[in-house]
Amino acid sequence: MKEPQAPQHPVVLRRHGDERVDEYYWLRERDNPAVLQYLEEENAYFRDQMEPLASLVDSLYQDLVHRIPAADQEVPVRRGPYFYYRKMMPGQQYPIWCRRRAERREALPTAPEEVLLDVNQLAKGHPYFAVMGVRMSPDHTRLVYLENRDGTDRCTLKGKTLTTGEPLPLHLENVYLTSSVEWDASGHYLFYLTVDATQRPFQLWRHSVGMETADTLIYEETDPTFSLRLRKSQDGHYLFLASENKTHDEIRYLSAQDPLGDWQIFIPRSEHVQYVLEHWQGQWVWLTNHEAPNFRLMRGDGPDHADPLVPYEPSKTFERLFPFADALVIQGREEGLTQVWIYREGEFRRLAWHEDLYTVKVVIGQDYDAQSVLIEYESFLTPRKVYHVPLSGGPPVMIHEAPWPTGYDPTFYRQERQWVTAADGTRIPVSLVYRADRLVRPAPLWLYGYGSYGISIDPAFEPSRLVLLDRGILFAVAHVRGGGEMGRSWYEHGKFLEKAHTFDDFIAVAKAFIERGDTTPDRLAAQGRSAGGLLMGAVANRAPELFRVISAGVPFVDVVTTMLDPSIPLTTLEWDEWGDPRQPEYYFYMKSYSPYDNVTAQAYPHLFVYAGLNDPRVGYWEPAKWVSRLRRLKTDDHVVVLRTHMGAGHGGSSGRYDHLRETAEEYAFMLHHLGVDET
């Protein structure tokens, strides 16, 4: 089948005395039948190109299914008289929310299980279906949840009575998909966030459960560069409404016992000041970057009557607070890895772990009165474990372990941390994982990168990755600037007018692997999605000769045009990440790296590109335009495919087996072009 080529309808875009000609600007017209026809043609071409790889796709899919545990269960977390958890059952696409009533954890095996929400039943008849934001009423008799059927950020708030199984008279639309719903202390009121036309959470509402009165608008965030986030304090005493962007915060609080009261501002918004608020032992505790880039821990009756709880150390980055009755748990980073500290009675200690590379985090939703904290642990080699850590001291005790993939033996595999020096002398951390008895250098190497929003790509156990490692792939993560692996400054030096560091770091890592003899350009693959897709587009323009094949998922590649259009979801919220191109300095800097604006007549690697028609974060037209321009200008005969999910958004299919099929297709394309066959 001949590759599709979208018709050209040039539009001249002018700004700051500069002109950009966009011949595919029309592809953003979602309701235009010609646009949908073009996307379907691309999907047909994708299927045509994948047809010769059908047996490889099937083999990979079966291998993935074999590796993913058929049944799995989260560790039960105590809340009041119940232990709550989610589980996956064999052959099912979606999770099931459950609980057991027990006095102590040891009694759980004999306690009756109560199914609260079976998403498999709710999803019947829906090609896409997701449930999130499940919240239990304070008396544990009702729950509410968010339902999504299209992959956008707009959800419907629904609920049910657990004693009868009957639905609550609740159907609230346009609710944001995360951190958007909380109960008051009485269970008579629900607070929730709704989104505007750009899917920005901007309004806080109060709903009287079971009453036919109109909902009350509590607050509206009028600054389009800010979004709202709603949560409850760990002790349940307060509701917090955060107005936030990438550089500063403002948090309002309300006693959960006084749902009709007035919300109060804790610290008014101030440029470049961010903070995280909690309540502990009758006082406020908070993390703030004021005069402390990696955040200091404060405690007091208010911002004007407070002191540091522990001395500020720049080597430690504090990110989250978890107050318990007798201790304060802090989650953050040190030495390039996630860490957990416990503060109790003036003693401040960091938990120690047994591997050189790992990820640890506090389990969400634990009781404030718990005498121990549950900590999740995993690494590239170790499936998820949950440890019971006494807050009064003592070693962690493992109480839960995820099922091991069939046939998995960790002694065959290795993980390493290496360092690569970037062009400006900065040392870039790189994580590697591989199967020692299958690795032959120069090896086919799969290099992953992200590098935006301060998000860290930490060592995690991925059963799906085993199908690559078992085929001799050397898998590596380049922890490039723009992420948060090395603290706040790592993020600051990979954004705004220093964004190019992200791309240069990734290229430096790729070159280092080649120079060391670990791989060759013909055996080097790169992968990134969303903002990581921007990274893929930039390195494809800047150093295409280094890579054989690139996967760019839902890639943010039309940076300038999108950041100039405030009608597009999330644009105004992103100015504090990329800069505001209405200012000439940011406009021309963005233009210098925007993948779409820098496609040139040169040879490119093979490209696997995927998008979601309903994606509110990266419009489907960005990858569609990029692929069209690449096809027209590139000088090679390499394959470029575009797969658009016509019924989903940013994350692809909602069902786990559907998602595995999509993963198998991506793997098959990449492995085929790396020359890796089944043996």
C-alpha positions as MATLAB code, in Angstrom:
seq = 'MKEPQAPQHPVVLRRHGDERVDEYYWLRERDNPAVLQYLEEENAYFRDQMEPLASLVDSLYQDLVHRIPAADQEVPVRRGPYFYYRKMMPGQQYPIWCRRRAERREALPTAPEEVLLDVNQLAKGHPYFAVMGVRMSPDHTRLVYLENRDGTDRCTLKGKTLTTGEPLPLHLENVYLTSSVEWDASGHYLFYLTVDATQRPFQLWRHSVGMETADTLIYEETDPTFSLRLRKSQDGHYLFLASENKTHDEIRYLSAQDPLGDWQIFIPRSEHVQYVLEHWQGQWVWLTNHEAPNFRLMRGDGPDHADPLVPYEPSKTFERLFPFADALVIQGREEGLTQVWIYREGEFRRLAWHEDLYTVKVVIGQDYDAQSVLIEYESFLTPRKVYHVPLSGGPPVMIHEAPWPTGYDPTFYRQERQWVTAADGTRIPVSLVYRADRLVRPAPLWLYGYGSYGISIDPAFEPSRLVLLDRGILFAVAHVRGGGEMGRSWYEHGKFLEKAHTFDDFIAVAKAFIERGDTTPDRLAAQGRSAGGLLMGAVANRAPELFRVISAGVPFVDVVTTMLDPSIPLTTLEWDEWGDPRQPEYYFYMKSYSPYDNVTAQAYPHLFVYAGLNDPRVGYWEPAKWVSRLRRLKTDDHVVVLRTHMGAGHGGSSGRYDHLRETAEEYAFMLHHLGVDET';
ca = [
       0.000    0.000    0.000;
       1.277    3.452   -0.901;
       1.921    5.673    2.102;
      -0.731    8.365    2.618;
       0.102   11.986    2.034;
      -2.186   14.645    3.447;
      -3.140   17.402    0.996;
      -1.313   20.694    1.481;
      -3.346   23.808    2.263;
      -0.665   26.319    3.282;
      -1.464   28.807    6.017;
       0.967   31.623    6.817;
       1.381   32.129   10.567;
       2.892   35.499   11.525;
       4.331   36.579   14.869;
       7.050   38.993   15.968;
       7.860   39.848   12.358;
       8.438   36.175   11.589;
       6.527   33.974    9.155;
       5.949   30.224    9.379;
       4.173   28.374    6.590;
       2.057   25.486    7.871;
       0.826   23.406    4.960;
      -1.050   20.985    7.253;
      -2.711   23.442    9.633;
      -6.103   22.229    8.410;
      -5.647   18.825   10.085;
      -6.810   20.330   13.375;
     -10.354   20.526   11.953;
     -11.643   17.483   13.807;
     -15.165   17.722   12.384;
     -13.900   17.924    8.817;
     -14.699   14.583    7.077;
     -11.482   14.916    5.079;
      -9.471   14.925    8.316;
     -11.125   11.772    9.599;
     -10.672   10.141    6.192;
      -6.967   10.977    6.260;
      -6.544    9.510    9.761;
      -8.330    6.333    8.664;
      -6.023    6.130    5.643;
      -3.052    6.368    7.969;
      -4.523    3.606   10.128;
      -5.011    1.452    7.034;
      -1.400    2.078    6.030;
      -0.298    1.178    9.544;
      -2.175   -2.138    9.322;
      -0.653   -2.774    5.901;
       2.880   -2.188    7.176;
       2.273   -4.366   10.216;
       0.760   -7.269    8.257;
       4.159   -8.882    7.462;
       4.907   -8.673   11.189;
       1.663  -10.352   12.249;
       3.334  -13.489   13.538;
       5.855  -11.437   15.514;
       3.050   -9.304   16.968;
       1.134  -12.424   17.987;
       4.242  -13.985   19.494;
       5.040  -10.825   21.464;
       1.437  -10.477   22.600;
       1.342  -14.031   23.896;
       4.687  -13.458   25.599;
       3.377  -10.269   27.208;
       0.221  -11.974   28.428;
       2.355  -14.815   29.747;
       4.574  -12.379   31.632;
       1.815  -10.209   33.109;
       0.344  -11.887   36.214;
      -3.167  -13.072   35.389;
      -4.302  -12.129   38.886;
      -2.915   -9.416   41.101;
      -4.005   -7.509   44.182;
      -2.910   -4.322   45.871;
      -1.946   -4.451   49.500;
      -5.090   -3.924   51.625;
      -4.958   -0.501   53.300;
      -6.789    0.078   56.547;
      -9.282    2.934   56.724;
     -11.483    2.825   59.783;
     -12.952   -0.656   60.353;
     -12.156   -1.867   56.809;
      -9.180   -2.797   54.682;
      -9.581   -1.523   51.103;
      -7.834   -2.790   47.960;
      -8.106   -3.320   44.202;
      -7.553   -6.592   42.405;
      -7.260   -7.921   38.869;
      -8.737  -11.291   37.950;
      -7.637  -13.680   35.176;
      -8.964  -12.795   31.733;
     -10.496   -9.513   32.835;
      -9.633   -6.119   31.402;
     -10.391   -3.916   34.400;
      -9.838   -3.787   38.181;
     -12.317   -4.587   40.943;
     -12.541   -2.436   44.093;
     -13.038   -4.515   47.264;
     -12.851   -4.371   51.040;
     -12.775   -6.684   54.053;
     -13.786   -5.855   57.609;
     -11.216   -6.953   60.171;
      -9.723   -5.811   63.454;
      -6.182   -6.502   62.316;
      -4.322   -7.434   59.153;
      -3.697  -11.006   60.282;
      -7.462  -11.656   60.232;
      -7.903  -10.647   56.583;
      -7.623  -14.130   55.007;
     -10.748  -15.317   56.848;
     -12.724  -12.054   56.610;
     -15.500  -12.002   53.965;
     -14.727  -10.023   50.835;
     -17.143   -7.295   49.744;
     -17.047   -6.170   46.124;
     -17.578   -2.430   45.966;
     -17.112   -1.673   42.288;
     -16.526   -4.112   39.436;
     -15.314   -2.025   36.507;
     -15.620   -5.016   34.174;
     -19.386   -4.941   34.663;
     -19.614   -1.169   34.259;
     -17.490   -1.254   31.088;
     -19.696   -3.696   29.172;
     -20.683   -2.268   25.820;
     -18.154    0.576   25.957;
     -15.055    0.500   23.713;
     -13.309    2.790   26.190;
     -14.050    2.905   29.917;
     -12.101    4.086   32.939;
     -12.898    4.611   36.608;
     -10.856    6.824   38.911;
     -11.274    9.076   41.926;
     -13.053    6.503   44.113;
     -13.922    8.134   47.452;
     -15.581    6.433   50.437;
     -18.006    8.356   52.650;
     -16.844    8.950   56.254;
     -19.298    6.349   57.571;
     -18.190    3.794   54.929;
     -21.751    3.292   53.598;
     -21.495    5.118   50.251;
     -18.882    5.633   47.607;
     -18.518    8.004   44.688;
     -16.359    7.592   41.619;
     -15.469    9.246   38.326;
     -16.427    7.568   35.072;
     -14.791    8.299   31.725;
     -15.839    6.902   28.348;
     -13.708    8.758   25.809;
     -10.181    9.305   27.150;
     -10.579   13.060   27.707;
     -10.149   14.810   31.062;
     -13.925   15.290   31.427;
     -15.521   12.756   33.751;
     -18.950   12.070   35.225;
     -19.282   11.831   39.006;
     -21.473    8.938   40.085;
     -22.020    6.980   43.286;
     -23.695    4.032   44.982;
     -25.087    3.009   48.362;
     -23.127    0.023   49.612;
     -25.803   -1.341   51.934;
     -28.276   -1.776   49.069;
     -26.090   -1.642   45.956;
     -28.401    1.042   44.557;
     -26.980    4.018   42.655;
     -26.916    7.379   44.402;
     -28.999   10.099   42.748;
     -25.776   11.591   41.465;
     -24.785   12.443   37.895;
     -22.430   15.420   37.756;
     -20.650   16.058   34.467;
     -17.474   17.890   33.448;
     -15.643   16.836   36.613;
     -11.858   16.733   36.319;
     -10.266   13.294   36.214;
      -7.985   13.451   39.260;
      -7.684   15.168   42.687;
     -11.151   16.567   42.184;
     -13.633   14.973   44.651;
     -13.778   14.910   48.477;
     -16.401   14.383   51.204;
     -16.919   16.636   54.191;
     -16.680   15.058   57.664;
     -20.433   14.423   57.965;
     -20.915   12.725   54.594;
     -23.727   15.168   53.794;
     -21.706   17.193   51.299;
     -19.421   16.519   48.358;
     -16.937   19.023   46.979;
     -15.833   18.632   43.365;
     -13.936   20.412   40.590;
     -15.251   21.084   37.083;
     -13.361   21.953   33.923;
     -13.673   24.825   31.474;
     -13.738   24.676   27.676;
     -10.003   23.861   27.620;
     -10.485   21.062   30.186;
      -8.699   23.077   32.876;
     -10.039   22.371   36.386;
     -11.172   25.869   37.358;
     -14.297   25.748   39.569;
     -14.965   24.282   43.037;
     -18.544   23.249   43.773;
     -20.426   21.970   46.824;
     -23.105   19.319   46.373;
     -25.650   18.314   49.028;
     -25.943   14.529   48.768;
     -29.512   13.289   48.388;
     -30.976   16.798   48.298;
     -32.520   18.406   45.235;
     -31.013   21.809   45.926;
     -28.791   23.419   43.317;
     -25.054   22.954   43.750;
     -23.132   25.933   45.100;
     -20.169   27.468   43.294;
     -17.501   28.046   45.957;
     -14.528   29.331   43.984;
     -13.495   30.027   40.412;
      -9.866   30.315   39.342;
      -9.885   33.162   36.814;
      -6.166   33.117   36.007;
      -5.908   30.817   32.963;
      -2.340   29.870   33.900;
      -3.530   28.219   37.138;
      -5.478   25.010   37.732;
      -7.216   23.657   40.844;
      -6.517   20.535   42.874;
      -8.664   19.278   45.758;
      -7.669   16.898   48.544;
      -8.232   16.134   52.222;
      -5.602   16.279   54.956;
      -4.206   12.966   56.156;
      -5.928   13.386   59.535;
      -9.250   14.120   57.816;
      -9.698   17.447   59.610;
      -9.287   19.782   56.631;
     -10.041   20.149   52.949;
      -7.345   21.775   50.819;
      -7.947   23.605   47.535;
      -4.708   24.331   45.703;
      -4.455   26.894   42.908;
      -1.216   26.010   41.190;
       0.952   26.265   38.143;
       4.518   25.177   37.461;
       6.123   27.951   39.518;
       3.854   28.985   42.409;
       0.952   27.850   44.582;
      -1.867   29.210   46.691;
      -3.728   26.882   49.059;
      -7.108   27.458   50.675;
      -8.305   25.345   53.578;
     -11.633   24.563   55.233;
     -12.504   22.542   58.313;
     -14.147   19.319   57.153;
     -16.498   19.751   60.122;
     -17.725   23.085   58.730;
     -18.687   22.445   55.080;
     -20.705   25.671   54.857;
     -17.866   27.795   56.244;
     -15.472   30.141   54.497;
     -12.284   28.890   52.896;
      -9.109   30.614   54.128;
      -5.860   31.243   52.261;
      -2.792   29.815   53.969;
      -0.029   31.599   52.010;
      -1.086   33.983   49.190;
       0.375   33.241   45.783;
       3.809   34.706   45.309;
       5.936   34.307   42.221;
       8.335   31.337   42.354;
       7.055   30.201   45.778;
       5.591   26.698   45.928;
       4.390   24.813   48.969;
       2.657   21.614   50.092;
       0.371   21.872   53.131;
      -0.651   19.309   55.762;
      -2.001   19.214   59.320;
      -0.253   17.318   62.112;
      -0.660   17.142   65.876;
      -2.806   20.272   65.962;
      -0.430   22.390   63.882;
       0.313   23.100   60.259;
       3.256   21.436   58.562;
       4.347   22.298   55.059;
       7.082   22.012   52.486;
       8.177   25.215   50.787;
      10.848   26.222   48.295;
      11.032   29.744   49.731;
      14.769   30.333   50.123;
      15.167   26.560   49.768;
      15.134   25.325   46.135;
      14.799   21.656   47.150;
      12.113   22.464   49.738;
      12.398   22.798   53.496;
      10.050   21.337   56.129;
       8.215   23.892   58.291;
       5.901   23.585   61.303;
       3.827   26.158   63.153;
       0.481   27.789   63.830;
       0.704   29.649   60.525;
       3.193   31.014   58.005;
       4.113   33.917   60.321;
       4.641   31.708   63.363;
       6.703   28.769   62.135;
      10.144   27.224   62.299;
      12.019   24.604   60.267;
      11.323   21.164   61.680;
      14.677   19.839   60.443;
      17.706   21.737   59.091;
      17.603   22.415   55.360;
      20.038   20.289   53.345;
      20.348   21.044   49.592;
      21.267   17.392   48.923;
      17.753   16.324   49.965;
      14.653   17.097   47.915;
      11.382   16.878   49.857;
       8.262   16.246   47.737;
       5.344   14.897   49.830;
       4.155   14.819   53.452;
       2.320   11.994   55.220;
       1.372   12.856   58.817;
       0.552   10.072   61.281;
      -0.509   10.535   64.880;
       2.950    9.758   66.303;
       5.272   10.541   63.405;
       5.699   12.497   60.200;
       6.728   10.666   57.022;
       8.396   12.581   54.180;
       8.850   11.330   50.636;
      11.519   12.810   48.405;
      14.839   12.253   46.670;
      18.513   12.009   47.512;
      21.521   10.674   45.606;
      19.439   10.468   42.435;
      16.904    8.031   43.951;
      13.584    8.186   45.762;
      13.822    8.160   49.550;
      11.554    8.054   52.603;
      12.344    9.743   55.923;
      10.563    9.418   59.280;
      10.483   12.240   61.829;
       9.478   11.284   65.376;
      10.187   13.005   68.682;
      13.076   15.022   67.266;
      14.681   12.071   65.495;
      14.966   12.225   61.704;
      15.993    9.046   59.896;
      16.132    7.811   56.309;
      14.966    4.301   55.552;
      17.677    2.050   54.086;
      17.218   -0.456   51.257;
      19.197   -3.379   49.905;
      19.731   -2.588   46.183;
      21.777    0.120   44.490;
      18.842    1.130   42.263;
      15.272    1.186   43.544;
      12.064    3.169   43.883;
      10.243    3.645   47.187;
       7.037    5.502   47.947;
       4.455    5.752   50.688;
       1.197    3.863   50.093;
      -1.631    6.379   49.705;
      -4.680    6.562   51.969;
      -3.421    5.096   55.235;
      -5.118    5.797   58.562;
      -3.761    8.768   60.475;
      -3.745    6.659   63.667;
      -1.677    3.836   62.160;
       1.333    2.759   64.218;
       3.265    1.762   61.134;
       3.607    3.063   57.599;
       3.258    0.975   54.442;
       6.055    1.530   51.922;
       6.072    0.257   48.332;
       9.421   -0.902   46.991;
      10.544   -2.054   43.546;
      13.505   -1.976   41.214;
      14.308   -3.021   37.661;
      14.830   -6.535   39.037;
      12.439   -6.724   41.996;
       8.660   -6.901   41.547;
       6.608   -4.595   43.765;
       6.818   -5.324   47.476;
       5.083   -3.601   50.369;
       6.863   -3.233   53.685;
       5.375   -2.622   57.107;
       7.649   -0.034   58.794;
       7.039    0.640   62.534;
       6.934    4.395   63.112;
       8.532    3.942   66.523;
      11.589    2.315   64.980;
      12.626   -1.108   63.796;
      13.407   -2.707   60.431;
      10.913   -2.930   57.538;
       8.961   -6.184   57.374;
       7.620   -7.351   54.003;
       3.875   -8.054   54.173;
       2.891   -8.135   50.498;
       4.539   -9.077   47.219;
       3.251   -8.793   43.677;
       3.106  -12.096   41.762;
       6.313  -12.875   39.923;
       6.037  -13.290   36.156;
       5.964  -16.910   35.050;
       9.481  -18.280   34.756;
      11.158  -15.114   36.007;
      14.533  -15.676   37.670;
      16.174  -12.401   38.789;
      19.637  -13.979   38.912;
      19.756  -13.845   35.102;
      19.379  -10.047   35.039;
      21.512   -7.058   36.004;
      20.852   -3.399   36.706;
      23.462   -0.638   36.708;
      23.815    3.113   37.145;
      26.303    4.779   34.808;
      27.220    8.413   34.147;
      27.740   10.243   30.871;
      29.307   13.672   30.513;
      27.218   16.097   28.452;
      28.659   18.703   26.112;
      28.682   21.355   28.848;
      30.406   19.058   31.353;
      27.295   18.054   33.306;
      27.245   14.418   34.435;
      24.054   12.684   33.279;
      22.848    9.606   35.181;
      21.860    6.606   33.075;
      20.115    3.474   34.335;
      20.579    0.137   32.571;
      18.920   -3.245   32.852;
      19.679   -6.356   30.793;
      19.758  -10.131   30.805;
      23.378  -11.079   31.338;
      23.360  -14.439   29.539;
      21.658  -13.016   26.438;
      23.603   -9.782   26.036;
      26.251   -9.666   23.306;
      27.914   -6.314   22.687;
      27.478   -4.388   20.485;
      23.882   -5.080   21.479;
      20.541   -3.829   20.254;
      19.923   -0.967   22.691;
      16.579    0.597   23.626;
      17.083    4.122   25.015;
      14.151    5.726   26.835;
      13.811    9.390   27.770;
      11.339   11.976   29.056;
      12.870   15.072   30.672;
      10.038   17.515   31.431;
       7.906   18.896   34.284;
      10.431   17.740   36.873;
       9.098   14.184   36.455;
      11.597   11.469   37.302;
      11.828    8.137   35.493;
      12.689    5.873   38.386;
      13.695    2.185   38.407;
      10.508    0.134   38.146;
       9.786   -3.504   37.552;
       7.928   -3.883   34.248;
       6.967   -7.465   33.322;
       6.441   -6.298   29.750;
      10.097   -5.238   29.557;
      11.220   -8.837   30.081;
      10.186   -9.726   26.530;
      12.810   -7.231   25.345;
      15.543   -8.258   27.761;
      15.029  -11.940   26.956;
      15.671  -11.114   23.292;
      19.081   -9.626   24.117;
      18.002   -5.983   24.316;
      20.047   -3.633   26.501;
      17.435   -1.279   28.003;
      18.569    2.121   29.251;
      16.949    5.233   30.703;
      18.670    8.571   30.129;
      17.833   10.765   33.136;
      18.147   13.988   31.161;
      17.738   17.503   32.505;
      14.156   18.694   32.655;
      13.332   15.744   34.892;
      13.689   15.763   38.663;
      16.111   12.921   39.310;
      18.880   15.141   40.661;
      16.745   17.710   42.468;
      14.954   20.906   41.572;
      17.899   22.434   39.707;
      17.898   19.416   37.366;
      14.412   20.457   36.329;
      15.144   24.186   36.168;
      18.079   23.635   33.807;
      15.904   21.705   31.339;
      12.996   24.110   30.831;
      12.257   27.582   29.474;
      15.348   28.946   27.681;
      17.444   25.920   28.708;
      15.202   23.283   27.145;
      17.901   22.309   24.669;
      19.797   20.648   27.537;
      17.164   17.900   27.480;
      17.927   17.077   23.860;
      21.689   17.520   24.136;
      21.817   15.212   27.163;
      19.937   12.458   25.358;
      22.182   12.740   22.316;
      25.281   12.665   24.542;
      24.057    9.440   26.164;
      23.390    7.839   22.761;
      26.866    8.820   21.526;
      28.479    7.467   24.683;
      26.872    4.050   24.226;
      28.125    3.955   20.636;
      31.641    5.134   21.524;
      31.898    2.546   24.316;
      30.990   -0.221   21.904;
      27.765   -1.079   23.718;
      25.785   -0.607   20.512;
      25.941    0.829   16.987;
      23.683    3.302   15.193;
      22.110    0.406   13.271;
      21.172   -1.251   16.580;
      20.030    1.789   18.552;
      16.343    2.512   19.215;
      14.848    5.475   21.070;
      11.474    5.785   22.758;
       9.528    8.587   24.439;
       5.924    9.680   24.786;
       4.070   12.955   25.310;
       6.757   15.466   26.346;
       9.125   12.542   25.774;
       7.726   12.504   22.246;
       8.943   16.087   21.901;
      12.356   14.777   22.912;
      12.111   12.104   20.212;
      11.170   14.651   17.567;
      14.003   16.963   18.548;
      16.711   14.278   18.510;
      15.351   12.930   15.212;
      16.001   16.363   13.700;
      19.311   16.986   15.442;
      21.014   13.574   15.318;
      19.078   11.196   13.045;
      22.262    9.329   12.153;
      22.508    7.923   15.691;
      19.265    5.943   15.634;
      17.862    3.106   13.561;
      14.285    3.425   14.784;
      12.321    5.791   17.046;
       8.963    5.406   18.791;
       7.197    8.687   19.554;
       3.945    8.260   21.444;
       1.348   11.060   21.543;
       4.278   13.404   20.780;
       4.164   17.111   21.593;
       5.878   18.189   18.383;
       4.156   21.404   17.219;
       5.378   23.482   20.133;
       5.121   27.031   18.799;
       1.671   26.785   17.230;
       0.171   25.030   20.239;
       1.697   27.397   22.787;
       0.330   30.362   20.848;
      -3.243   29.036   20.963;
      -4.913   29.499   24.394;
      -8.065   27.749   23.145;
      -6.231   24.399   23.113;
      -6.488   22.386   26.351;
      -3.584   22.964   28.729;
      -1.838   25.654   26.657;
      -2.144   28.408   29.267;
      -1.051   25.982   31.970;
       2.088   25.159   29.986;
       3.519   28.664   29.674;
       5.306   28.133   32.990;
       6.978   25.039   31.567;
       7.998   26.052   28.050;
       7.635   29.838   28.178;
       5.072   32.163   26.621;
       5.760   32.564   22.881;
       3.782   35.800   22.853;
       7.133   37.116   24.085;
       9.727   37.233   21.265;
      12.513   35.640   23.306;
      10.471   32.506   23.990;
       8.954   32.424   20.515;
      12.272   32.246   18.696;
      13.779   29.852   21.222;
      10.823   27.450   20.872;
      11.029   27.723   17.118;
      14.681   26.682   17.284;
      13.783   23.237   18.693;
      10.103   22.605   17.823;
      10.223   19.268   15.953;
       7.545   20.196   13.419;
       9.191   23.517   12.580;
      12.607   21.914   12.111;
      11.886   18.971    9.818;
      14.406   19.197    6.990;
      15.389   17.360    3.829;
      17.587   14.708    5.433;
      17.518   11.009    6.227;
      15.465   10.034    9.276;
      15.211    6.801   11.274;
      12.225    4.485   10.953;
       9.416    6.060   12.979;
       6.528    4.534   14.922;
       4.086    7.304   15.893;
       0.802    6.944   17.724;
      -1.949    9.355   18.761;
      -5.420    9.506   20.310;
      -8.292   11.294   18.611;
      -9.706   12.405   21.978;
      -6.374   13.385   23.509;
      -6.710   16.689   25.433;
      -3.003   16.891   26.253;
      -1.493   16.514   22.787;
      -3.918   17.148   19.953;
      -4.000   14.298   17.421;
      -3.163   16.819   14.699;
       0.350   17.390   16.062;
       1.661   13.882   15.241;
      -0.485   13.845   12.070;
       1.072   17.080   10.805;
       4.546   15.952   11.808;
       4.253   12.633    9.984;
       2.927   14.382    6.872;
       5.804   16.843    6.776;
       8.366   14.112    7.470;
       7.062   12.020    4.583;
       7.250   14.954    2.212;
      10.740   16.171    3.129;
      12.805   13.193    4.253;
      15.340   11.816    1.792;
      15.409    8.150    2.859;
      13.189    5.133    2.216;
      12.603    4.367    5.898;
       9.103    3.587    7.104;
       7.026    6.141    9.005;
       3.731    4.897   10.420;
       0.989    6.751   12.296;
      -1.586    4.883   14.344;
      -4.445    6.985   15.719;
      -6.766    5.464   18.313;
     -10.135    6.788   17.164;
     -11.868    6.220   20.501;
      -9.305    7.057   23.171;
      -7.087    9.834   24.447;
      -3.601   10.309   25.832;
      -3.180    6.853   27.359;
      -4.439    4.604   24.571;
      -6.811    1.717   25.216;
      -8.331    1.396   28.678;
      -8.420   -2.400   28.948;
      -5.210   -4.132   30.009;
      -5.276   -6.802   27.261;
      -6.103   -4.222   24.581;
      -3.191   -2.176   25.880;
      -0.884   -5.191   25.696;
      -1.866   -5.724   22.055;
      -0.855   -2.137   21.296;
       2.431   -2.673   23.122;
       3.073   -5.807   21.075;
       2.619   -3.830   17.854;
       5.058   -1.155   18.988;
       7.603   -3.758   20.091;
       7.254   -5.690   16.836;
       7.923   -2.605   14.719;
      10.939   -1.614   16.793;
      12.450   -5.096   17.007;
      11.934   -5.742   13.300;
      13.856   -2.630   12.343;
      16.563   -3.432   14.867;
      16.972   -6.808   13.184;
      15.980   -8.757   16.310;
      14.094  -11.914   15.429;
      12.435  -14.478   17.683;
      15.693  -16.242   18.488;
];
